[in-house]
Amino acid sequence: MAIQRTLILVKPDGVKRQLTGVILARIEAKGYTIAELKQVSATPQMLAEHYAEHEGKPFYQPLVDFMLSGPVVAIIAEGQNVITGFRSLAGTTDPTTAAPGTIRGDLGRDWGLKVQQNLVHGSDSEESAAREIGIWFA
Ligand SMILES: Nc1ncnc2c1ncn2[C@@H]1O[C@H](COP(=O)(O)OP(=O)(O)OP(=O)(O)O)[C@@H](O)[C@H]1O
């Protein structure tokens, strides 16, 4: 498997809870390289592109509003199988049931939080990674 690049976001809940460093440490400890890193305030236009596949779903607008609620940290990570590997490191979408040992499983808290407050995003395919890197690192 060739070296891949993926787009990772530390979502506004992760930034507000000051977990950016912990999340970066887990990415680096896995052996992935941080190729690019920046804090960004997303725009509605960026989020419309990023979440285009979810447009029309009931959670779409709450998700967009949440992603506009504070800065995010955008990361390009590189490594062998990093696309699938990071999603495995992140854990399943819902932090309340994500496995221990994963970012969402260990750091997601049951505060009656919404599913969208799941700390991180990671691209799900090479096509998504290329598209999303274009949005966040235009
Ligand atoms: N049922 C839901 N209710 C509220 N928010 C949701 C729901 N399903 C998904 N989301 C939000 O939309 C995001 C994108 O959904 P998707 O199904 O692509 O999840 P994912 O692949 O686990 O997460 P991501 O793409 O952010 O890494 C999720 O990370 C979550 O923040």
The ligand as an SDF file (V2000), in Angstrom:
LIG
                    3D

 31 33  0  0  0  0  0  0  0  0999 V2000
  -27.5790   10.6350   13.2730 N   0  0  0  0  0  0  0  0  0  0  0  0
  -26.7850   11.6830   13.4210 C   0  0  0  0  0  0  0  0  0  0  0  0
  -27.1380   12.7100   14.2320 N   0  0  0  0  0  0  0  0  0  0  0  0
  -26.3450   13.7860   14.3860 C   0  0  0  0  0  0  0  0  0  0  0  0
  -25.1690   13.9370   13.7620 N   0  0  0  0  0  0  0  0  0  0  0  0
  -24.7650   12.9560   12.9580 C   0  0  0  0  0  0  0  0  0  0  0  0
  -25.5430   11.7750   12.7400 C   0  0  0  0  0  0  0  0  0  0  0  0
  -24.8760   10.9760   11.8730 N   0  0  0  0  0  0  0  0  0  0  0  0
  -23.7510   11.6420   11.5660 C   0  0  0  0  0  0  0  0  0  0  0  0
  -23.6820   12.8180   12.2200 N   0  0  0  0  0  0  0  0  0  0  0  0
  -22.6120   13.8150   12.1400 C   0  0  0  0  0  0  0  0  0  0  0  0
  -22.2230   13.9180   10.7870 O   0  0  0  0  0  0  0  0  0  0  0  0
  -20.8470   13.6010   10.6640 C   0  0  0  0  0  0  0  0  0  0  0  0
  -20.6460   12.9110    9.3460 C   0  0  0  0  0  0  0  0  0  0  0  0
  -21.3810   11.7250    9.3270 O   0  0  0  0  0  0  0  0  0  0  0  0
  -20.7440   10.3960    8.7780 P   0  0  0  0  0  0  0  0  0  0  0  0
  -21.8260    9.3900    8.6560 O   0  0  0  0  0  0  0  0  0  0  0  0
  -19.8960   10.7210    7.5840 O   0  0  0  0  0  0  0  0  0  0  0  0
  -19.8620   10.0020   10.0570 O   0  0  0  0  0  0  0  0  0  0  0  0
  -18.3800    9.5670   10.2090 P   0  0  0  0  0  0  0  0  0  0  0  0
  -17.9130    9.0580    8.9080 O   0  0  0  0  0  0  0  0  0  0  0  0
  -18.2350    8.7110   11.4180 O   0  0  0  0  0  0  0  0  0  0  0  0
  -17.7320   10.9130   10.6110 O   0  0  0  0  0  0  0  0  0  0  0  0
  -16.7650   11.8560    9.8110 P   0  0  0  0  0  0  0  0  0  0  0  0
  -17.1660   11.7850    8.3540 O   0  0  0  0  0  0  0  0  0  0  0  0
  -17.0150   13.2010   10.4350 O   0  0  0  0  0  0  0  0  0  0  0  0
  -15.4140   11.3070   10.1020 O   0  0  0  0  0  0  0  0  0  0  0  0
  -20.5310   12.7420   11.8760 C   0  0  0  0  0  0  0  0  0  0  0  0
  -19.1710   12.7840   12.2450 O   0  0  0  0  0  0  0  0  0  0  0  0
  -21.3800   13.3950   12.9170 C   0  0  0  0  0  0  0  0  0  0  0  0
  -20.7160   14.5610   13.3920 O   0  0  0  0  0  0  0  0  0  0  0  0
  1  2  1  0
  2  3  1  0
  2  7  2  0
  3  4  2  0
  4  5  1  0
  5  6  2  0
  6  7  1  0
  6 10  1  0
  7  8  1  0
  8  9  2  0
  9 10  1  0
 10 11  1  0
 11 12  1  0
 11 30  1  0
 12 13  1  0
 13 14  1  0
 13 28  1  0
 14 15  1  0
 15 16  1  0
 16 17  2  0
 16 18  1  0
 16 19  1  0
 19 20  1  0
 20 21  2  0
 20 22  1  0
 20 23  1  0
 23 24  1  0
 24 25  2  0
 24 26  1  0
 24 27  1  0
 28 29  1  0
 28 30  1  0
 30 31  1  0
M  END
$$$$
